[in-house]
């Protein structure tokens, strides 16, 4: 599959029927009106669960794109599945973090309402933000060719985020004196990892205690004080290089 030269479009798994399929709704609109694809063009379809296929557009009009599958393949998950616990940050920065997290291979994103988070959301606002974040994640998948669509969940507290979470290794980007390097924390690779990134102003002492009780270990990214978004990209880049770059 020569997918690097082709635009990507999301087709949910429930809509893959035989060798002839259709794009509708926002994906069809994007294909026809934004990227201006026409009959005869070849694009890449993905279902968000590892399935990808090159497809030829047979017809594109009236809000429907009809395609014929040319091939079909299953992309394995990354060797290490990473969950990001990201404290809410202000403005468009949260969307930027989600976009970059997807590009860096994260499989699950948990927005965390920290005590020092400037952003405060009621239930309706949280649901609206979640829909936006899910769309950002999808668009990032399409842009970078990611075959696995990450899950973005409803914002929650630190306690709710780390309580039921299971992972081979759990890390908190930290300037605490006891923070150690990644290699000092764990020798060898991990099949799953959870990374907690605090807000501007960092997690509170109480939140650090909750994270520690949940098995999160303080990880040093150096002596400089990083912005939340910088810490997220830095830490995810390191984890991706160390553990997640190769498929299972």
C-alpha positions in Angstrom: 0.0 0.0 0.0 1.5 3.3 -1.1 -0.5 5.2 1.5 1.9 8.1 2.0 0.7 9.9 -1.1 -3.0 9.3 -0.5 -5.5 11.2 1.8 -7.0 9.2 4.7 -10.7 8.9 5.5 -12.4 7.2 8.4 -15.0 4.5 7.7 -16.3 2.9 10.9 -15.9 -0.9 11.1 -19.7 -1.4 10.9 -19.8 0.1 7.4 -17.2 -2.1 5.7 -19.4 -4.4 3.5 -17.7 -6.3 0.8 -15.5 -4.6 -1.7 -17.8 -1.6 -2.4 -18.3 0.9 0.4 -19.5 4.5 0.9 -18.4 7.6 2.8 -21.2 9.8 4.1 -21.6 12.8 6.4 -18.5 14.8 7.5 -16.1 12.4 5.9 -17.8 12.6 2.5 -18.0 16.4 2.8 -14.3 16.5 3.6 -13.5 14.2 0.6 -15.6 16.1 -1.9 -15.5 19.8 -0.8 -12.2 20.1 1.2 -9.7 17.8 -0.5 -11.7 17.9 -3.8 -11.4 14.3 -4.7 -13.2 13.0 -7.8 -14.0 9.7 -9.5 -10.9 7.8 -10.3 -8.9 9.1 -7.4 -7.3 6.7 -4.9 -7.6 7.3 -1.2 -6.9 5.3 2.0 -9.8 4.2 4.3 -9.3 3.1 8.0 -11.7 1.9 10.6 -9.8 3.1 13.7 -9.1 -0.4 14.9 -6.1 -1.2 12.7 -7.9 -2.0 9.4 -6.7 0.0 6.3 -7.4 -0.2 2.7 -6.6 1.7 -0.5 -9.8 2.4 -2.3 -10.7 3.9 -5.7 -13.5 6.5 -5.8 -16.2 5.3 -8.2 -18.5 8.3 -7.8 -18.6 11.4 -5.6 -21.7 13.6 -5.5 -24.8 14.4 -3.4 -22.9 14.0 -0.1 -22.0 10.4 -0.9 -18.6 9.0 -2.0 -18.8 5.5 -3.4 -15.6 3.5 -3.4 -14.2 0.2 -4.5 -11.6 -1.4 -2.2 -8.3 -2.2 -3.9 -6.6 -4.0 -1.0 -7.1 -4.6 2.7 -4.7 -4.9 5.6 -4.6 -5.1 9.4 -2.0 -2.9 11.1 -0.8 -4.3 14.4 -1.0 -2.2 17.6 2.2 -0.5 18.8 4.4 -2.6 21.0 3.6 -0.4 24.0 0.1 1.0 24.5 0.3 4.4 26.1 -2.4 6.1 28.1 -2.0 9.9 28.7 -3.5 11.5 31.8 -3.4 15.1 30.8 -4.4 17.9 33.2 -6.7 20.4 31.6 -5.0 23.5 30.2 -6.5 26.7 28.9 -7.3 27.9 25.4 -6.6 25.8 22.4 -3.6 24.2 24.1 -5.6 21.1 25.1 -6.6 20.4 21.5 -2.9 20.9 20.5 -1.8 18.4 23.1 -4.4 15.8 21.9 -3.3 16.3 18.3 0.4 15.8 19.1 -0.4 12.9 21.5 -2.1 11.1 18.6 0.7 11.8 16.3 3.1 10.3 18.9 1.1 7.1 19.1 -1.0 7.4 22.3 -3.9 4.9 22.5 -6.0 6.5 25.2 -6.3 10.1 26.5 -7.8 10.9 29.9 -8.4 14.7 30.4 -7.8 15.3 34.2 -9.5 18.1 36.2 -6.6 19.1 38.5 -7.0 21.4 41.5 -4.7 23.9 39.8 -6.3 23.6 36.3 -7.6 27.0 35.3 -10.3 25.4 33.1 -13.5 24.4 34.9 -16.2 22.6 33.0 -19.8 21.7 33.9 -21.4 18.5 32.5 -22.7 20.1 29.3 -19.4 21.9 28.7 -17.5 18.7 29.3 -19.6 16.8 26.8 -19.2 19.5 24.2 -15.4 19.6 24.7 -15.2 15.8 24.5 -16.9 15.8 21.1 -14.4 18.4 19.9 -11.4 16.5 21.3 -12.6 13.2 19.7 -12.8 15.1 16.4 -9.3 16.4 16.9 -8.0 12.9 17.6 -9.7 11.6 14.4 -8.3 14.4 12.3 -4.8 13.8 13.7 -5.1 10.1 12.8 -6.0 11.0 9.2 -3.1 13.5 9.0 -0.4 11.2 10.3 -1.7 7.8 9.0 -2.4 6.4 12.4 -4.5 3.2 12.0 -5.7 3.0 15.6 -8.0 5.8 16.7 -7.3 6.7 20.3 -10.0 6.8 22.9 -10.7 10.2 24.5 -12.8 9.9 27.7 -14.8 12.4 29.7 -12.8 14.7 32.0 -12.4 13.5 35.5 -10.5 14.0 38.8 -7.0 12.6 39.4 -8.6 10.1 41.8 -11.0 8.8 39.2 -8.4 8.8 36.4 -5.7 6.7 38.2 -7.8 4.5 40.5 -8.9 1.7 38.1 -6.1 2.3 35.6 -3.8 -0.7 34.9 -0.5 -0.5 33.1 2.9 -2.2 33.3 4.5 1.1 34.3 3.0 4.4 35.5 4.9 7.6 35.3 4.3 11.2 36.4 6.5 13.9 34.8 7.8 15.6 37.9 10.4 18.0 39.4 10.2 16.3 42.8 13.6 15.6 44.3 12.9 11.8 44.2 12.1 11.9 40.5 14.3 9.5 38.5 15.3 8.8 34.9 13.2 6.4 32.8 15.9 3.7 32.8 16.3 3.9 36.5 12.5 3.5 37.0 12.2 0.4 34.7 14.7 -1.9 33.1 13.5 -3.2 29.7 10.4 -2.5 27.7 6.8 -2.4 28.7 3.6 -3.5 26.9 1.6 -0.8 28.5 2.4 2.6 30.1 0.4 5.4 31.7 1.8 8.9 31.8 0.4 11.8 34.0 1.1 15.4 33.0 0.2 18.2 35.4 -1.2 21.6 34.6 0.6 24.9 34.7 1.5 25.2 38.4 1.9 21.4 38.6 -0.1 18.8 40.6 -0.8 19.6 44.3 0.9 17.6 47.0 -2.4 15.9 47.6 -2.7 14.9 43.9 0.9 13.6 43.9 0.0 11.5 46.9 -3.0 10.1 45.0 -0.9 9.3 42.0 1.7 7.6 44.2 -0.9 5.5 45.8 -2.1 4.5 42.3 1.4 3.3 41.4 2.7 6.3 39.5 6.4 7.0 39.9 7.9 10.5 39.5 9.9 10.7 36.3 12.5 13.5 35.7 12.5 15.2 32.3 15.4 17.4 33.4 16.0 20.3 35.7 14.1 22.9 33.6 10.5 23.8 34.3 8.5 22.8 31.2 5.1 24.0 30.1 2.4 21.3 30.3 2.3 20.9 26.6 6.1 20.8 26.3 6.3 18.1 29.0 3.7 16.0 27.3 5.4 16.1 23.9 8.8 15.5 25.4 7.7 12.6 27.6 5.6 10.9 24.8 8.5 11.2 22.4 10.8 9.5 24.8 8.3 6.7 25.5 7.6 6.2 21.8 11.3 6.0 21.0 12.1 3.6 23.9 9.1 1.3 23.8 6.4 2.0 21.2 8.2 2.4 17.9 8.0 -1.2 16.8 4.8 -3.3 16.4 4.0 -6.3 18.5 
